[in-house]
Amino acid sequence: MLLPVKWLKDYVDIDISPKELADKLTMSGSKVEEVVVKGDEITKVVTGKIVKIVKHPDADKLSICQVDIGKDEPIQIVTAATNMKEQDVVPTALHGSTLNGGLKIKKGKLRGVASNGMFCSEEELGIAGDEPVYGLMILPQDTPAGKDIKEVVDMTSAIIDFEITSNRPDCFSIIGLARETAATLGKNYKKPTLDYDVKCNENINDSLNVEVRDKLCRRYMARGIKNVKIEPSPSWMQERLLEAGVRPINNIVDITNFVMLELGQPMHAFDRRDIESNTIIVEKAQDNEEFTTLDDEKRKLTSDILCIKDGNRTVALAGIMGGLNSEVKEDTTEIIFECANFEGVNIRNSSKKLGLRTEASSKFEKDLDPNLVEMAMNRACHLIQELGAGDVMKDTIDVYNEKNEPHTLEVDYKWINKFLGIDIDKGIMKEYLERLELNTEINGDNLVITVPTFRCDVNIKEDVAEEIARIYGYNNVPSTLPYCESTKGGKNRKQKLEDKIIEGLISSGLNQSISYSFVSPKIFDKVLIPENDERRKTVVIKNPLGEDYSIMRTTTLASMMESLARNYTRSNELARLFEIGKVYIKRDDENQLPEEKNILTIGMYGNVDYFDLKGIVENVFEVLGIEKMSFKRENENPTFHPGKTAALYIRKDYVGVLGEIHPDVAENFGIDERCYIAELDLDVLFEHATLERKYKPLPKFPAVTRDLAVLIDENILVQDIEDIIKKQGGNMVESYKLFDVYQGKQIPEGKKSVAYALIYRKENKTLTDKEVNKVHDKILRALEYKLGAQLR
């Protein structure tokens, strides 16, 4: 929001510099982005009186002037200008001066004659208008010589650029910032004049009808102006529009733009001749309807864009831009002023869809106050009369079905003092609030505040406290401890378990890695996932960074392989990585958010095998306190090497998969090494994990150790052997450990030798050989019966 300080001074008496003003407004809550002051760069330019002019002896187009600059001796300046004469007073740039645009002036010689400066035109001083400048700037004859040009000519203009937050639509206007300025400085401000005379007896209701067919239009007002004279607007209006960044066009259009900037309420003017049906209808457009806007661009509309129509013909895009088919023209003699209020979200969406963001749409999308409409219409009619641009017709068309009313808040002033940590009287609080037009009454200890409709951001007692704090001055609020109840800190169960996993994996020699959750659709082919696999049903990102980041991942295998490949291409001999991340499973109902699963991924290559990976996974289970896990051979997973892959279960719950990556997958990622990956469902692990650790005393009675070596078929898993040992051994088998798997010359083909060390112990007595033999034989018979094992 650009605020010309000269325009602001029309409403507030400002006796401080623009920089000081900007600082004070920032401290009262109106954030200033930049202060641009024109004229500051002009230095060492004074008024000079030409006392003598002679022709240059060696140049017909140059003149040599003796100039009085208020010193004892005149200075000499050589110039090519021709519009000056002796006794004229002109701006004179001395040696070392700076002009508009940073131009530096130094003394020198022109065709052999010394020149100690330069005469200036309005253009060199930066005060020229749109019209071209010919010749020097001639000042009044009675201007004294030697005066700083800034004391003679008003060339300083300051623009303050504000960043206005969307919850303060009232500040998107000159008058809104004037209100803030007056409240900040403790001054009164002058409101714009709204009165006007009706000089045309014709009634607009006799010739025009308005129908609002959509609730997106909350208010629509129209007035007629007869005997319109289209001409340039006065210089003061053009100057204010230009400083605010708006190009002047003609008096009628300039009035609508002036009111929009001044009051924050957009307006529009139709040529009355172009409203042929005599009926203005506010409704949505037809799908694929084409409409040409004022910028001469043809636009395709959709059925959710609100339009202003002349019967069935669109003449404007509501809240955005008017149409070329009803613009004000040079021969326009009658206009219809439109001033309306539209629902902000619809204007924002329509503007984005059309790629057309205007000054009007940027204001409407903030949800303006519908009660501002009448004020803006009256102001426009006043300016019509002031500029002699036409005659206002009788009456007004005003469709306003649900009127916006002020609301009341009641706040204890003692609570405000306690909340802010200050101590000021309730009478002072009342004064601060009324500076902001928040009318306040005192009822005992309570402030009863009537909140005007333009302050949509003041709804709770904390809002009232904020208004008092910013006028009181944030810098005056002392530093105090927060007034609040303390809460107990700490991590939840999931966070504690996650910390244990990270600690355990780092202790196992792994490094934590992080990867993006959005990936490329090509990853499924790289990890050999079949076409009909459920993991190919993904959530597609509407505005991706690119094709490589266009879907949400359903597996972390590719992400881990990319991390391993990155290490491999950088010649790292080995990599030990783990990642705790998420996958996103698409639901059948597209309106529902995807299911998010927490996944632990472990990836390794270089001097490592399957048993290293299995050991790390077992360490994870140990730190989580999970005991009843089992491994089952996995032959159907195309990403992994068949025969070197296992599925992991806790009781009957599937946890994930671990094993050696298929060589084709490794090749797809450019890795010429055996890679090992585990992809585990953390949510299942968390469900079975426990943080409790119970003390177990050292055993009082001795253990009995027995070795068990059997011949079994090579395709039988040791997991099957261990299941039998646990079941048949019962509580007498304290532990068991696989210490040898052998295939060789002394072992028949198709067989393998598996050897376990079993430890037997009872907590309440010493075991006898007879008791141990009984259980040991029971285990052996079960192995023979179920697995065909033979004792070696």
Order of alpha helices (4+ residues) and beta strands (2+ residues): beta-alpha-alpha-beta-beta-beta-beta-beta-beta-beta-beta-beta-alpha-alpha-beta-alpha-beta-beta-alpha-alpha-beta-beta-beta-beta-beta-beta-beta-beta-alpha-alpha-alpha-beta-beta-beta-alpha-alpha-beta-beta-alpha-alpha-beta-beta-alpha-beta-alpha-beta-beta-alpha-beta-beta-beta-alpha-beta-alpha-beta-alpha-beta-beta-alpha-beta
